[in-house]
Amino acid sequence: MGDQTVVALHNITLSFEEGVFLAIAGPSGSGKTTLLNIIGCIDTPTQGKVFIDDQEVTGLSADALADLRARTTGFIFQTFNLFPVLTAAENVEYPLLQLPGVGREERRKRVRRYLSVVGLEKYAHHTPNQLSGGQRQRVAIARALAINPRIVLADEPTANLDSKTGADILTLMKEINRQLGTTFIFSTHDRRVMSMADRLVRIEDGHLAMLAMNVEGKWKQVRTDRSLQRAHEVAT
């Protein structure tokens, strides 16, 4: 930022097992979205390495990273990021158009399948302005799943939803995680997301403050890099 260098993350080493339902938590400005973007190969770290399926991806070109994202990673945003002129079905189909190996009939099959998974098959021909906030987020989830991703990254997916709709969306994503084995990684400060997660990564001022696992509804701390009272409060 001009002459100022901002260090978003400091010496973080993490690994995520396949099929996990994990929350990256922390206050605004803590670095959690940057960490999510690095996992999703949107941002490239100035130091360190990123591995996906034991393959280092930090040295790949921008085009190669874009191709990797298109094939392996689904994204869900708090603002939905739907194309307003496209129908729900067309929004779900859009990322599939970037995959040359997926033909027209396969695209239609996937659109039908994932709109059904999120309970919106009756709204396939509605545009976003004809849908509620919760329905738009369901379309975004279907779009993320359509590429058959290994990982779904969700950046504050409940931030623009009321409490009931947010809870319904979280329940839906948890069901998808369990049924399809899709890895979900959230950036969030929503306690509802944290309470449903299998694993919790706590980020404070760009540092890994705590790593915990959910054991029968209670957080069991497995790693602390900084002794922060706020991190302990989140875990209890």
KEKE-3310 file (N, C-alpha, C; in steps of 0.2 Angstrom, whole numbers, plus 5000, padded with zeros to 4 digits):
npx = (5004:5006:5020:5020:5022:5011:5010:5000:4999:5008:5021:5013:5008:4999:4988:4975:4963:4955:4938:4934:4925:4928:4932:4939:4942:4941:4943:4939:4951:4960:4967:4961:4953:4963:4971:4961:4960:4973:4973:4964:4971:4970:4977:4994:5007:5020:5031:5035:5026:5012:5003:4993:4985:4997:5005:5015:5009:5013:5022:5016:5010:4999:4988:4989:4985:4972:4966:4967:4960:4947:4945:4945:4941:4927:4918:4910:4902:4899:4891:4885:4887:4881:4876:4866:4858:4856:4848:4844:4848:4856:4866:4872:4877:4887:4901:4904:4905:4918:4925:4932:4930:4918:4903:4887:4876:4880:4882:4869:4864:4871:4867:4854:4855:4862:4854:4843:4849:4850:4837:4831:4825:4813:4814:4823:4822:4821:4827:4841:4835:4822:4822:4824:4836:4841:4838:4846:4859:4858:4858:4871:4878:4875:4881:4894:4896:4894:4905:4910:4919:4935:4937:4927:4927:4921:4917:4913:4899:4886:4884:4876:4863:4847:4845:4838:4838:4852:4855:4848:4855:4868:4865:4862:4874:4882:4875:4878:4892:4893:4886:4892:4905:4913:4925:4924:4929:4928:4928:4926:4917:4906:4898:4889:4893:4906:4902:4896:4907:4920:4933:4943:4951:4960:4963:4974:4978:4986:4993:4993:4983:4976:4972:4959:4949:4932:4925:4912:4904:4911:4925:4942:4957:4971:4982:4992:4999:5000:4998:4983:4970:4957:4956:4955:4943:4934:4935:4928)
npy = (4994:5009:5016:5007:4991:4978:4965:4951:4938:4927:4916:4903:4886:4874:4859:4851:4838:4828:4830:4837:4848:4863:4878:4894:4906:4922:4940:4954:4959:4950:4942:4930:4929:4931:4920:4910:4914:4911:4897:4894:4897:4910:4921:4923:4917:4927:4921:4904:4889:4881:4866:4855:4840:4834:4840:4853:4870:4883:4888:4888:4895:4909:4906:4892:4891:4896:4886:4875:4880:4880:4867:4860:4868:4875:4890:4900:4915:4929:4939:4932:4934:4931:4931:4943:4944:4931:4915:4904:4891:4894:4901:4891:4883:4890:4890:4877:4879:4883:4871:4861:4847:4844:4840:4846:4839:4833:4845:4849:4839:4840:4852:4850:4840:4847:4858:4851:4846:4857:4860:4868:4865:4869:4882:4884:4892:4905:4922:4930:4941:4937:4929:4925:4930:4918:4909:4913:4911:4897:4894:4899:4889:4877:4881:4881:4867:4861:4859:4847:4848:4846:4854:4866:4883:4895:4911:4920:4915:4916:4930:4939:4935:4932:4925:4913:4909:4908:4898:4887:4886:4883:4870:4864:4864:4856:4844:4841:4840:4828:4819:4819:4820:4831:4843:4857:4873:4887:4905:4915:4924:4920:4912:4902:4895:4891:4882:4871:4866:4854:4856:4869:4884:4897:4913:4927:4943:4939:4928:4911:4907:4897:4879:4868:4854:4847:4838:4828:4839:4848:4859:4854:4858:4857:4863:4878:4893:4905:4913:4917:4925:4928:4918:4907:4909:4908:4895:4889)
npz = (5000:4994:5001:5011:5018:5020:5031:5029:5034:5045:5045:5044:5045:5039:5037:5028:5030:5018:5015:5026:5037:5040:5049:5047:5058:5065:5070:5060:5048:5052:5044:5039:5027:5017:5020:5016:5002:4998:5000:4990:4979:4973:4979:4979:4989:4996:5002:5006:5003:4994:4993:4984:4985:4987:4977:4973:4970:4970:4961:4949:4933:4930:4922:4923:4936:4936:4928:4937:4948:4942:4940:4952:4963:4971:4974:4986:4990:5001:4995:4985:4971:4958:4941:4936:4924:4920:4922:4936:4933:4922:4929:4937:4927:4921:4926:4921:4907:4905:4905:4895:4893:4897:4890:4882:4886:4898:4905:4907:4914:4926:4931:4933:4943:4954:4957:4961:4973:4981:4983:4973:4961:4955:4953:4943:4931:4936:4938:4947:4954:4956:4966:4984:4997:5003:4994:4983:4988:4989:4975:4972:4980:4973:4960:4964:4967:4955:4947:4952:4964:4973:4984:4993:4995:5006:5009:5022:5021:5027:5030:5025:5027:5036:5053:5053:5039:5037:5046:5040:5028:5032:5038:5026:5019:5027:5026:5013:5014:5021:5014:5001:5003:5001:5004:5015:5018:5028:5029:5043:5056:5062:5075:5073:5062:5067:5077:5070:5064:5060:5063:5069:5065:5072:5068:5073:5071:5059:5063:5067:5080:5086:5085:5084:5087:5085:5097:5101:5102:5109:5110:5107:5110:5100:5096:5099:5095:5099:5115:5118:5126:5120:5110:5117:5123:5112:5110:5121)
capx = (5000:5011:5027:5019:5021:5007:5011:4994:5000:5015:5023:5008:5009:4993:4986:4968:4962:4949:4931:4934:4921:4932:4931:4944:4939:4945:4940:4940:4958:4965:4970:4957:4951:4969:4972:4956:4962:4979:4971:4960:4975:4968:4982:5000:5011:5027:5036:5032:5023:5006:5002:4986:4986:5005:5008:5016:5006:5015:5026:5012:5008:4992:4984:4988:4982:4965:4964:4967:4954:4941:4943:4946:4939:4921:4919:4904:4904:4894:4887:4882:4891:4877:4875:4859:4854:4856:4843:4847:4851:4862:4872:4875:4880:4892:4908:4905:4907:4925:4928:4931:4929:4911:4898:4881:4871:4883:4881:4862:4863:4874:4863:4848:4856:4864:4848:4839:4852:4849:4830:4828:4823:4807:4816:4828:4822:4821:4833:4842:4830:4816:4824:4826:4843:4843:4838:4852:4865:4858:4861:4879:4881:4874:4886:4901:4896:4893:4912:4913:4926:4938:4936:4923:4929:4915:4919:4907:4893:4880:4884:4870:4857:4845:4848:4835:4840:4859:4855:4846:4861:4873:4863:4862:4881:4884:4873:4882:4898:4893:4884:4896:4912:4916:4929:4921:4933:4924:4931:4920:4917:4899:4898:4885:4897:4911:4899:4895:4913:4924:4940:4943:4958:4959:4969:4974:4984:4990:4996:4989:4982:4974:4969:4955:4944:4926:4924:4906:4901:4916:4932:4948:4963:4977:4988:4991:5005:5001:4993:4978:4964:4951:4956:4953:4936:4931:4935:4924)
capy = (5000:5014:5014:5003:4984:4975:4957:4948:4931:4926:4909:4898:4880:4870:4855:4850:4832:4827:4828:4840:4854:4867:4885:4898:4911:4928:4946:4958:4961:4946:4938:4924:4929:4930:4913:4907:4915:4907:4890:4893:4899:4916:4924:4919:4919:4930:4916:4898:4884:4878:4860:4852:4833:4833:4843:4860:4874:4890:4890:4888:4901:4912:4902:4885:4891:4897:4880:4871:4882:4878:4859:4857:4872:4879:4896:4903:4922:4932:4943:4928:4935:4928:4935:4945:4942:4923:4911:4900:4886:4897:4903:4885:4880:4895:4887:4871:4881:4884:4865:4858:4840:4843:4842:4850:4835:4832:4851:4849:4834:4842:4858:4847:4837:4851:4862:4847:4845:4863:4861:4874:4863:4872:4889:4884:4898:4912:4926:4931:4946:4934:4924:4927:4929:4912:4905:4915:4907:4890:4894:4899:4883:4873:4883:4878:4860:4859:4856:4842:4851:4843:4858:4872:4888:4899:4917:4923:4913:4918:4937:4943:4931:4932:4920:4906:4907:4906:4891:4882:4886:4879:4863:4861:4863:4851:4838:4840:4838:4822:4814:4819:4820:4837:4847:4863:4877:4893:4910:4917:4925:4918:4907:4896:4891:4887:4877:4865:4864:4848:4859:4876:4887:4903:4918:4933:4947:4936:4923:4905:4907:4890:4874:4864:4849:4846:4831:4828:4846:4852:4860:4851:4862:4853:4867:4885:4896:4911:4912:4923:4924:4928:4912:4902:4911:4905:4887:4886)
capz = (5000:4993:5003:5017:5017:5025:5031:5031:5037:5048:5047:5046:5042:5040:5032:5029:5027:5013:5018:5033:5038:5044:5050:5049:5062:5068:5068:5053:5047:5055:5039:5037:5020:5014:5020:5011:4995:4997:4999:4984:4973:4971:4980:4979:4995:4995:5004:5008:4998:4994:4990:4983:4983:4987:4971:4974:4965:4971:4955:4943:4930:4932:4918:4926:4943:4934:4926:4943:4952:4938:4940:4959:4969:4971:4978:4988:4992:5005:4991:4980:4965:4953:4935:4936:4918:4919:4926:4941:4929:4918:4933:4939:4921:4919:4927:4917:4901:4905:4906:4888:4893:4899:4885:4883:4890:4905:4909:4909:4920:4932:4933:4936:4949:4960:4959:4965:4979:4985:4983:4969:4954:4953:4952:4938:4926:4939:4938:4954:4957:4958:4972:4990:4998:5004:4987:4979:4991:4987:4968:4973:4982:4967:4956:4967:4967:4948:4944:4956:4966:4979:4990:4992:5000:5008:5012:5026:5017:5031:5033:5022:5028:5042:5057:5051:5033:5038:5049:5035:5023:5035:5038:5019:5017:5032:5023:5007:5016:5024:5009:4995:5005:4999:5009:5015:5022:5029:5032:5046:5063:5064:5080:5071:5058:5071:5081:5066:5061:5063:5065:5070:5064:5074:5066:5076:5068:5054:5066:5069:5087:5089:5080:5088:5084:5088:5100:5104:5103:5113:5106:5110:5108:5098:5095:5101:5093:5103:5121:5118:5130:5116:5106:5122:5124:5107:5110:5126)
cpx = (5005:5018:5026:5018:5017:5008:5004:4994:5007:5016:5018:5009:5003:4992:4979:4967:4956:4943:4930:4928:4924:4931:4937:4941:4944:4942:4942:4947:4963:4969:4967:4955:4957:4971:4968:4958:4969:4978:4968:4964:4973:4974:4988:5005:5018:5032:5032:5029:5016:5006:4995:4987:4993:5008:5009:5013:5008:5019:5022:5010:5001:4987:4983:4985:4974:4962:4963:4961:4947:4939:4943:4942:4932:4921:4912:4906:4898:4889:4884:4886:4887:4877:4868:4855:4853:4851:4847:4851:4857:4868:4876:4879:4886:4899:4909:4907:4915:4929:4927:4929:4921:4906:4891:4876:4874:4882:4874:4861:4865:4870:4857:4849:4858:4858:4844:4842:4851:4842:4827:4826:4817:4808:4822:4828:4820:4827:4834:4837:4823:4817:4826:4834:4845:4843:4844:4858:4864:4860:4868:4882:4881:4880:4893:4902:4896:4900:4914:4919:4928:4937:4931:4925:4923:4918:4913:4900:4886:4879:4878:4863:4854:4846:4845:4838:4848:4859:4853:4852:4866:4872:4864:4869:4884:4882:4876:4889:4898:4891:4889:4904:4916:4919:4926:4926:4930:4929:4925:4921:4910:4900:4894:4889:4903:4908:4897:4901:4916:4930:4939:4950:4956:4965:4968:4980:4989:4994:4991:4989:4980:4971:4966:4951:4938:4925:4917:4903:4905:4922:4938:4954:4969:4983:4987:4998:5006:4996:4989:4972:4958:4951:4953:4945:4932:4930:4930:4917)
cpy = (5006:5012:5009:4996:4981:4967:4954:4942:4930:4919:4904:4892:4876:4865:4853:4843:4832:4826:4832:4846:4859:4875:4889:4905:4916:4934:4949:4960:4956:4942:4932:4924:4928:4923:4909:4908:4911:4899:4889:4896:4905:4921:4920:4921:4922:4925:4910:4894:4882:4871:4858:4845:4831:4836:4851:4865:4881:4892:4890:4895:4903:4908:4895:4885:4892:4890:4875:4873:4879:4871:4857:4861:4876:4885:4899:4910:4925:4936:4939:4928:4931:4933:4937:4944:4935:4920:4907:4895:4888:4899:4897:4882:4884:4892:4881:4873:4882:4877:4861:4851:4839:4845:4845:4845:4834:4839:4851:4844:4836:4848:4855:4844:4842:4856:4858:4846:4851:4864:4867:4871:4866:4880:4890:4890:4905:4915:4928:4936:4943:4929:4928:4927:4922:4907:4907:4911:4900:4889:4894:4892:4877:4874:4880:4871:4857:4856:4850:4843:4846:4847:4864:4877:4893:4905:4921:4921:4915:4925:4941:4940:4932:4925:4913:4904:4904:4899:4886:4881:4882:4872:4860:4859:4857:4844:4836:4837:4830:4817:4814:4819:4826:4841:4854:4867:4884:4898:4914:4920:4924:4912:4901:4892:4887:4881:4870:4862:4858:4851:4866:4879:4894:4908:4924:4937:4944:4930:4917:4905:4900:4886:4869:4859:4848:4839:4831:4834:4850:4853:4858:4854:4857:4857:4874:4888:4902:4911:4918:4921:4924:4921:4907:4903:4908:4898:4885:4888)
cpz = (5000:4996:5009:5015:5022:5025:5034:5035:5039:5049:5049:5042:5044:5035:5033:5026:5023:5017:5024:5032:5042:5044:5051:5052:5064:5066:5062:5053:5050:5050:5036:5030:5016:5014:5016:5004:4993:4996:4992:4978:4970:4972:4981:4985:4993:4997:5006:5002:4999:4990:4990:4981:4982:4981:4973:4968:4965:4965:4949:4940:4932:4928:4921:4932:4941:4932:4932:4947:4948:4939:4947:4964:4967:4976:4980:4992:4996:5001:4985:4974:4959:4947:4935:4930:4916:4924:4931:4938:4925:4923:4936:4933:4919:4920:4922:4910:4900:4905:4899:4888:4895:4894:4887:4888:4897:4909:4911:4915:4926:4935:4936:4943:4955:4961:4963:4972:4984:4986:4979:4962:4951:4951:4946:4933:4929:4939:4946:4958:4958:4963:4978:4991:4999:4998:4983:4982:4989:4979:4968:4975:4976:4962:4958:4966:4960:4945:4947:4959:4972:4985:4988:4997:5000:5012:5016:5022:5021:5032:5031:5023:5035:5046:5055:5044:5033:5041:5044:5030:5026:5036:5031:5017:5021:5029:5017:5008:5018:5018:5003:4997:5003:5005:5009:5020:5022:5031:5036:5053:5066:5069:5077:5066:5062:5075:5077:5063:5064:5066:5065:5069:5067:5072:5070:5073:5063:5057:5068:5077:5090:5084:5085:5084:5088:5091:5104:5106:5107:5109:5110:5107:5106:5097:5096:5099:5097:5109:5121:5121:5125:5112:5111:5123:5119:5107:5116:5125)
residu = (MET:GLY:ASP:GLN:THR:VAL:VAL:ALA:LEU:HIS:ASN:ILE:THR:LEU:SER:PHE:GLU:GLU:GLY:VAL:PHE:LEU:ALA:ILE:ALA:GLY:PRO:SER:GLY:SER:GLY:LYS:THR:THR:LEU:LEU:ASN:ILE:ILE:GLY:CYS:ILE:ASP:THR:PRO:THR:GLN:GLY:LYS:VAL:PHE:ILE:ASP:ASP:GLN:GLU:VAL:THR:GLY:LEU:SER:ALA:ASP:ALA:LEU:ALA:ASP:LEU:ARG:ALA:ARG:THR:THR:GLY:PHE:ILE:PHE:GLN:THR:PHE:ASN:LEU:PHE:PRO:VAL:LEU:THR:ALA:ALA:GLU:ASN:VAL:GLU:TYR:PRO:LEU:LEU:GLN:LEU:PRO:GLY:VAL:GLY:ARG:GLU:GLU:ARG:ARG:LYS:ARG:VAL:ARG:ARG:TYR:LEU:SER:VAL:VAL:GLY:LEU:GLU:LYS:TYR:ALA:HIS:HIS:THR:PRO:ASN:GLN:LEU:SER:GLY:GLY:GLN:ARG:GLN:ARG:VAL:ALA:ILE:ALA:ARG:ALA:LEU:ALA:ILE:ASN:PRO:ARG:ILE:VAL:LEU:ALA:ASP:GLU:PRO:THR:ALA:ASN:LEU:ASP:SER:LYS:THR:GLY:ALA:ASP:ILE:LEU:THR:LEU:MET:LYS:GLU:ILE:ASN:ARG:GLN:LEU:GLY:THR:THR:PHE:ILE:PHE:SER:THR:HIS:ASP:ARG:ARG:VAL:MET:SER:MET:ALA:ASP:ARG:LEU:VAL:ARG:ILE:GLU:ASP:GLY:HIS:LEU:ALA:MET:LEU:ALA:MET:ASN:VAL:GLU:GLY:LYS:TRP:LYS:GLN:VAL:ARG:THR:ASP:ARG:SER:LEU:GLN:ARG:ALA:HIS:GLU:VAL:ALA:THR)
# end
